């Protein structure tokens, strides 16, 4: 039985009873296209019409691009979406043109608005488009402390609409593109300008507009740098033991990469990383690898892997017969500090500096509503605290820190905000009590 004291109050629903309709938040209205779905621009005449329409608009231009990540080796754009106030939305097929030079004039004089610009700028540059000025709505939302910064989340928070994201991982290299995909693509720029205006106003109100300007310029300056030994990023690489098996990973990865590049297919669709790791770990021995044994390895059957059996066998044989002097090291020597968990044993003073700085940075992050990692990259913080400048005189140390941070591409607002915190941690680190656990974050 339920006692009298356990009974819910007369004006309160029972704990397990469904909420009344008035207690339930109404579902947000689905975002739809205001001007209807436009035709895809595939001819010179249609491109000229798009350029004329956009030129007749005013203010910033919202852009987005769709790639075929997970399907294609290249990161090229297979659709470019544009919208501008006073104009309409345009969907341009860049595959139909040698480049998009006719668009340059209208886009070269106006601010670009993109969401997560670092993802789309490389493929837009590939078709000849370069922003003169940038506004990145994802980055702006991060600087403002929004809890969720995906485009769908911002549409909900700012426009009070909901969007579907079911086609974000589609193969955009398909032709013709399904109408549902085109609708999804057009919606990505439908309210981007509205979101930009709201975030820009909030940045000014929060005194972060200069921060944002510096961050946007930083994104525009960035260019992808070639990775050292990209094959070492093979998923599951940590399971491979010994130089010769590591060499087998390298040879298989390089062979797969060349096939993928020539076919313009994402490498994992030829053979998965897991197959490379299993073969390298189990089949490198004193005798040649048999074709049957290799094709019987998990991941080497299906996906067309059998077509390249001779390539895989040759790669394994190259690793098996490689001279010892040519074998790659099991791991690359890092030029950075050790993992934070090892600092207390290797350098207690450095560990104290890191603990002090982490606590101060967390406090500033909460006070200014900006993520710690946006205030300064965790890697740069660790590098400075592991090997700080030599001076311990406050003014001189602050100047040395500012120079070192600037050389590492920290922005002026970051140096001004974080530099004094790092200087204080270097000059007067607080040694944690023996019973106080170290922070677990990697900042």
C-alpha positions as CSV (number, residue, x, y, z in Angstrom):
1,X,0.0,0.0,0.0
2,X,1.0,3.6,-0.5
3,X,1.1,5.7,2.6
4,X,-0.7,9.1,2.7
5,X,2.7,10.9,2.6
6,X,3.6,9.0,-0.6
7,X,0.6,10.2,-2.5
8,X,1.2,12.9,-5.1
9,X,-0.2,16.3,-4.3
10,X,-3.7,16.9,-5.9
11,X,-2.4,19.3,-8.4
12,X,0.6,17.2,-9.5
13,X,0.6,14.3,-11.9
14,X,1.6,10.9,-10.6
15,X,5.3,10.1,-11.0
16,X,4.8,7.5,-13.7
17,X,1.8,9.1,-15.4
18,X,2.4,10.6,-18.9
19,X,2.9,14.4,-19.0
20,X,-0.1,16.4,-19.9
21,X,-0.2,18.1,-23.4
22,X,0.5,21.5,-21.9
23,X,3.6,20.2,-20.2
24,X,5.1,18.8,-23.5
25,X,7.2,21.2,-25.6
26,X,5.7,21.4,-29.1
27,X,7.8,19.9,-31.9
28,X,9.6,22.5,-33.9
29,X,8.4,23.2,-37.4
30,X,10.4,21.6,-40.2
31,X,12.6,24.0,-42.1
32,X,11.4,24.2,-45.8
33,X,12.6,26.1,-48.8
34,X,11.0,29.5,-49.2
35,X,11.5,29.7,-53.0
36,X,11.1,26.1,-53.9
37,X,13.7,23.7,-55.1
38,X,15.9,25.3,-57.8
39,X,17.2,23.6,-60.9
40,X,20.8,22.4,-60.9
41,X,23.1,24.7,-62.8
42,X,24.8,22.6,-65.5
43,X,25.2,24.9,-68.5
44,X,27.1,28.1,-69.2
45,X,23.8,30.0,-69.8
46,X,22.4,28.8,-66.4
47,X,25.7,29.8,-64.7
48,X,25.5,33.3,-66.2
49,X,22.0,33.6,-64.9
50,X,23.1,32.5,-61.4
51,X,26.0,35.1,-61.5
52,X,23.6,37.9,-62.6
53,X,21.1,37.0,-59.9
54,X,23.7,36.9,-57.1
55,X,25.3,40.1,-58.3
56,X,21.9,41.8,-58.0
57,X,21.6,40.8,-54.4
58,X,23.2,42.5,-51.4
59,X,25.3,41.6,-48.4
60,X,27.2,38.4,-47.6
61,X,26.9,35.2,-49.6
62,X,26.1,31.9,-47.9
63,X,27.9,29.0,-49.4
64,X,28.1,25.2,-48.8
65,X,29.7,22.3,-50.7
66,X,28.9,18.6,-50.9
67,X,31.6,16.1,-51.3
68,X,31.6,12.3,-51.5
69,X,33.6,11.4,-48.4
70,X,33.6,7.7,-47.8
71,X,33.1,7.0,-51.5
72,X,35.8,8.9,-53.4
73,X,39.5,9.3,-52.9
74,X,39.5,13.0,-53.9
75,X,37.9,15.6,-51.7
76,X,36.5,17.5,-54.7
77,X,33.1,19.3,-54.5
78,X,30.2,17.7,-56.4
79,X,27.7,20.4,-55.6
80,X,28.1,24.0,-54.6
81,X,25.1,25.8,-52.9
82,X,24.8,29.6,-52.7
83,X,22.3,32.1,-51.4
84,X,22.3,35.9,-51.0
85,X,19.8,38.4,-49.7
86,X,17.9,39.9,-52.6
87,X,18.7,36.8,-54.7
88,X,17.6,33.2,-54.6
89,X,19.3,29.9,-53.8
90,X,21.5,28.4,-56.5
91,X,22.7,24.8,-56.8
92,X,25.8,24.6,-59.1
93,X,27.2,21.3,-60.4
94,X,31.0,22.0,-60.5
95,X,31.6,18.8,-62.4
96,X,29.9,20.3,-65.4
97,X,32.5,23.1,-65.7
98,X,36.3,23.2,-66.0
99,X,36.2,25.7,-63.1
100,X,33.8,28.3,-61.7
101,X,35.6,31.3,-62.9
102,X,32.4,33.2,-63.8
103,X,31.5,33.2,-60.1
104,X,34.7,34.8,-59.0
105,X,33.7,38.4,-59.7
106,X,30.6,38.3,-57.5
107,X,32.3,36.2,-54.8
108,X,35.6,38.1,-54.7
109,X,34.0,41.3,-53.2
110,X,31.7,40.0,-50.6
111,X,31.9,38.2,-47.3
112,X,31.4,34.4,-47.4
113,X,29.3,32.7,-44.8
114,X,30.1,29.0,-44.3
115,X,29.5,26.5,-41.5
116,X,32.8,24.7,-40.5
117,X,34.6,26.5,-43.3
118,X,37.8,24.5,-42.9
119,X,35.9,21.5,-44.4
120,X,34.7,23.3,-47.5
121,X,37.4,25.8,-48.4
122,X,39.9,23.3,-49.9
123,X,37.4,21.9,-52.4
124,X,36.1,25.4,-53.2
125,X,39.7,26.6,-53.9
126,X,40.1,23.6,-56.2
127,X,37.4,25.1,-58.5
128,X,38.9,28.5,-58.4
129,X,37.0,30.1,-55.5
130,X,38.7,32.0,-52.7
131,X,37.0,34.1,-50.0
132,X,37.9,37.7,-49.5
133,X,36.3,37.8,-46.1
134,X,34.9,34.9,-44.0
135,X,32.3,34.4,-41.4
136,X,32.3,30.8,-40.0
137,X,29.0,30.2,-38.1
138,X,30.3,27.1,-36.4
139,X,33.4,28.8,-35.1
140,X,31.4,31.9,-34.0
141,X,29.1,29.6,-32.0
142,X,32.1,28.0,-30.3
143,X,33.4,31.4,-29.3
144,X,30.0,32.3,-27.9
145,X,29.8,29.1,-25.8
146,X,26.9,27.5,-27.6
147,X,26.5,23.9,-26.1
148,X,25.9,22.4,-29.6
149,X,27.5,24.0,-32.7
150,X,26.3,21.7,-35.5
151,X,24.3,23.5,-38.2
152,X,21.1,21.6,-37.3
153,X,21.5,22.6,-33.7
154,X,22.0,26.3,-34.6
155,X,18.9,26.2,-36.8
156,X,16.9,24.9,-33.8
157,X,18.4,27.4,-31.3
158,X,18.3,30.5,-33.5
159,X,15.6,29.9,-36.1
160,X,13.4,27.6,-34.0
161,X,13.2,25.2,-36.9
162,X,14.3,21.6,-37.3
163,X,16.2,20.0,-40.2
164,X,16.7,16.5,-41.4
165,X,20.3,15.4,-41.9
166,X,19.8,12.0,-43.4
167,X,21.8,12.7,-46.6
168,X,24.9,14.2,-45.1
169,X,26.9,11.0,-45.8
170,X,25.5,10.4,-49.3
171,X,27.6,9.7,-52.5
172,X,27.3,13.2,-54.0
173,X,29.2,12.0,-57.1
174,X,26.0,10.3,-58.4
175,X,24.3,11.8,-61.4
176,X,21.6,12.7,-61.6
177,X,21.2,13.7,-58.0
178,X,17.9,12.7,-56.3
179,X,15.5,15.5,-55.6
180,X,15.5,14.7,-51.9
181,X,19.2,15.2,-51.8
182,X,19.0,18.5,-53.6
183,X,16.3,19.7,-51.2
184,X,18.6,18.8,-48.3
185,X,21.6,20.6,-49.9
186,X,19.5,23.8,-50.6
187,X,18.4,23.9,-47.0
188,X,22.0,24.0,-45.8
189,X,22.1,27.7,-47.0
190,X,18.5,28.6,-46.5
191,X,18.9,30.2,-43.1
192,X,22.7,30.5,-43.0
193,X,22.6,34.3,-43.4
194,X,20.0,34.7,-40.6
195,X,22.2,32.6,-38.3
196,X,25.2,34.7,-39.3
197,X,23.4,38.0,-38.4
198,X,22.3,36.7,-35.0
199,X,25.8,35.3,-34.1
200,X,27.5,38.5,-35.3
201,X,25.3,40.6,-33.1
202,X,26.0,38.3,-30.1
203,X,29.7,38.5,-30.8
204,X,29.6,42.3,-30.6
205,X,27.5,42.2,-27.4
206,X,29.9,39.7,-25.8
207,X,33.0,41.8,-26.8
208,X,34.2,38.8,-28.9
209,X,33.8,40.3,-32.4
210,X,37.6,41.0,-32.7
211,X,38.3,37.4,-31.5
212,X,36.1,36.1,-34.2
213,X,37.7,38.3,-36.9
214,X,41.1,37.0,-36.0
215,X,39.9,33.4,-36.0
216,X,38.2,33.7,-39.4
217,X,41.4,35.2,-40.9
218,X,43.3,32.3,-39.4
219,X,41.0,29.8,-41.1
220,X,41.4,31.6,-44.4
221,X,45.3,31.4,-44.1
222,X,45.4,27.7,-43.3
223,X,46.5,25.3,-45.9
224,X,46.7,21.5,-45.4
225,X,50.2,20.4,-44.8
226,X,51.4,16.9,-46.0
227,X,51.4,14.3,-43.2
228,X,54.5,12.5,-42.3
229,X,54.0,8.8,-42.8
230,X,50.3,9.0,-43.3
231,X,50.2,5.2,-43.3
232,X,50.8,5.3,-39.6
233,X,47.2,6.5,-39.1
234,X,45.9,3.0,-40.2
235,X,43.2,2.2,-37.7
236,X,44.4,-0.6,-35.3
237,X,48.1,0.2,-36.0
238,X,48.7,0.1,-32.2
239,X,48.2,-3.7,-32.4
240,X,51.1,-4.3,-34.8
241,X,54.3,-5.4,-33.1
242,X,57.8,-5.5,-34.6
243,X,59.5,-3.6,-37.5
244,X,58.8,-6.1,-40.2
245,X,55.0,-6.3,-39.5
246,X,55.1,-2.5,-39.4
247,X,56.8,-2.5,-42.8
248,X,54.0,-4.8,-44.1
249,X,51.4,-2.2,-43.0
250,X,53.3,0.5,-44.9
251,X,53.7,-1.6,-48.1
252,X,50.0,-2.7,-48.1
253,X,48.8,0.8,-47.3
254,X,50.9,2.4,-50.0
255,X,49.7,-0.2,-52.6
256,X,46.1,0.3,-51.6
257,X,46.5,4.1,-51.7
258,X,47.9,4.0,-55.2
259,X,44.9,1.9,-56.4
260,X,42.5,4.1,-54.7
261,X,44.0,7.3,-56.2
262,X,43.9,5.9,-59.7
263,X,40.3,4.7,-59.3
264,X,39.2,7.7,-57.3
265,X,37.7,5.4,-54.6
266,X,38.1,5.8,-50.9
267,X,40.8,3.3,-49.8
268,X,38.6,1.6,-47.3
269,X,36.3,0.4,-50.0
270,X,39.1,-1.6,-51.6
271,X,40.3,-3.3,-48.4
272,X,39.6,-2.1,-44.9
273,X,42.3,-1.0,-42.4
274,X,41.5,-4.0,-40.3
275,X,42.5,-6.4,-43.1
276,X,45.9,-4.6,-43.4
277,X,46.5,-4.9,-39.7
278,X,45.6,-8.6,-39.6
279,X,47.6,-9.6,-42.6
280,X,50.7,-7.6,-41.4
281,X,50.4,-9.2,-37.9
282,X,49.9,-12.8,-38.9
283,X,51.4,-13.5,-42.4
284,X,54.9,-11.9,-42.3
285,X,57.2,-14.9,-41.8
286,X,60.4,-16.5,-43.1
287,X,58.7,-17.9,-46.2
288,X,56.7,-16.1,-49.0
289,X,53.1,-15.4,-48.4
290,X,50.8,-17.7,-50.3
291,X,48.0,-16.0,-52.4
292,X,45.4,-18.4,-51.0
293,X,46.4,-17.6,-47.4
294,X,46.3,-13.9,-48.0
295,X,42.9,-13.9,-49.7
296,X,41.6,-16.1,-46.9
297,X,42.5,-13.4,-44.4
298,X,39.6,-11.4,-42.9
299,X,38.9,-8.4,-45.1
300,X,40.7,-9.6,-48.2
301,X,37.7,-11.4,-49.6
302,X,34.9,-9.4,-51.2
303,X,35.0,-5.7,-52.0
304,X,37.0,-6.6,-55.2
305,X,40.1,-7.2,-53.2
306,X,40.8,-10.4,-55.1
307,X,41.3,-8.3,-58.3
308,X,44.5,-7.0,-56.7
309,X,45.8,-10.2,-55.1
310,X,49.1,-10.0,-56.9
311,X,49.6,-6.5,-55.7
312,X,48.9,-7.5,-52.0
313,X,51.3,-10.5,-52.3
314,X,54.0,-8.3,-53.8
315,X,53.6,-5.8,-51.0
316,X,53.9,-8.5,-48.3
317,X,56.9,-10.0,-50.1
318,X,58.6,-6.6,-50.2
319,X,58.1,-6.3,-46.4
320,X,59.4,-9.8,-45.8
321,X,62.6,-9.4,-47.8
322,X,63.3,-5.8,-46.9
323,X,66.9,-5.2,-45.5
324,X,66.9,-4.5,-41.8
325,X,68.4,-1.1,-42.4
326,X,65.4,-0.1,-44.5
327,X,62.7,-1.2,-42.1
328,X,60.6,1.7,-40.6
329,X,60.8,2.3,-36.9
330,X,57.8,0.9,-34.9
331,X,57.0,4.4,-33.8
332,X,58.1,7.9,-34.7
333,X,60.0,9.9,-32.2
334,X,57.8,12.7,-31.1
335,X,59.1,16.3,-30.9
336,X,56.5,17.2,-28.3
337,X,56.3,16.6,-24.5
338,X,55.3,13.3,-23.0
339,X,51.7,12.5,-22.2
340,X,50.5,14.5,-19.2
341,X,50.0,11.4,-17.1
342,X,53.8,10.9,-17.2
343,X,54.8,14.4,-16.2
344,X,54.6,13.9,-12.4
345,X,57.3,11.2,-12.6
346,X,59.5,12.7,-15.3
347,X,59.3,16.4,-14.2
348,X,57.3,17.2,-11.0
349,X,57.8,21.0,-11.6
350,X,56.4,20.8,-15.1
351,X,53.5,18.8,-13.7
352,X,52.8,21.5,-11.2
353,X,52.9,24.1,-13.9
354,X,50.4,22.1,-15.9
355,X,48.1,21.6,-13.0
356,X,48.1,25.3,-12.1
357,X,47.5,26.4,-15.7
358,X,44.7,23.9,-16.2
359,X,42.8,25.2,-13.2
360,X,43.2,28.8,-14.3
361,X,42.2,28.1,-17.9
362,X,39.1,26.2,-16.8
363,X,38.1,29.2,-14.7
364,X,38.6,31.6,-17.6
365,X,36.7,29.3,-19.9
366,X,33.7,29.3,-17.6
367,X,33.8,33.0,-17.0
368,X,34.1,33.9,-20.7
369,X,31.9,31.1,-22.0
370,X,34.5,29.9,-24.5
371,X,35.9,26.3,-24.7
372,X,39.4,25.8,-23.4
373,X,40.6,24.3,-26.7
374,X,39.5,27.5,-28.5
375,X,41.4,29.7,-26.1
376,X,44.6,27.9,-27.1
377,X,45.3,24.5,-28.5
378,X,46.1,22.0,-25.7
379,X,49.3,20.9,-27.6
380,X,50.7,24.4,-27.6
381,X,49.9,24.8,-23.9
382,X,51.7,21.6,-23.0
383,X,54.7,22.4,-25.1
384,X,55.2,25.8,-23.5
385,X,54.7,24.4,-20.0
386,X,57.0,21.5,-20.5
387,X,59.9,23.7,-21.8
388,X,59.1,27.3,-20.7
389,X,61.2,30.3,-21.7
390,X,64.2,30.8,-19.4
391,X,63.3,34.1,-17.7
392,X,61.3,34.1,-14.5
393,X,61.0,37.9,-14.3
394,X,57.3,38.6,-15.0
395,X,57.6,41.3,-17.7
396,X,60.4,39.6,-19.6
397,X,58.8,36.2,-19.3
398,X,55.4,37.5,-20.6
399,X,57.2,39.0,-23.6
400,X,59.1,35.8,-24.3
401,X,55.9,33.8,-24.0
402,X,54.1,36.2,-26.4
403,X,56.8,35.8,-29.0
404,X,56.9,32.0,-28.7
405,X,53.1,31.7,-28.9
406,X,52.9,34.0,-31.9
407,X,55.6,32.0,-33.7
408,X,53.3,28.9,-33.1
409,X,50.5,30.8,-34.8
410,X,48.5,31.7,-31.7
411,X,46.2,34.7,-32.4
412,X,46.7,38.0,-30.6
413,X,43.5,37.6,-28.6
414,X,44.6,34.2,-27.4
415,X,48.0,35.5,-26.4
416,X,46.5,38.4,-24.5
417,X,44.0,36.1,-22.7
418,X,46.1,33.0,-22.1
419,X,49.7,34.4,-22.0
420,X,49.4,35.8,-18.4
421,X,47.9,32.6,-17.2
422,X,50.8,30.6,-18.5
423,X,53.3,33.1,-17.2
424,X,51.8,32.8,-13.7
425,X,51.8,29.0,-13.8
426,X,55.5,29.1,-14.8
427,X,56.5,31.7,-12.1
428,X,54.4,30.4,-9.2
429,X,53.1,26.9,-9.8
430,X,50.9,25.3,-7.1
431,X,52.0,21.8,-6.2
432,X,48.9,19.7,-5.8
433,X,48.3,18.0,-2.4
434,X,49.3,14.4,-2.2
435,X,45.6,13.4,-2.0
436,X,44.4,15.6,-4.8
437,X,43.9,13.7,-8.1
438,X,45.4,15.2,-11.2
439,X,42.9,16.6,-13.8
440,X,42.0,14.1,-16.5
441,X,41.5,16.6,-19.3
442,X,44.1,16.9,-22.0
443,X,44.2,20.7,-22.0
